[in-house]
């Protein structure tokens, strides 16, 4: 019989690093801006 791993606690989840998610969002917003001319969150306009 296999053992199901326990879920992480809330404090463990909150301690997980999330910088990579912000960096990824910034990257894809920049790609979208270059491809489609969309303004980014930083307030840039065309």
Secondary structure, 3 states (H helix, E strand, C coil): CCCCCCCCCHHHHHHCCCHHHHHHHHHHHHHHHHHHCCCCCCCCCC
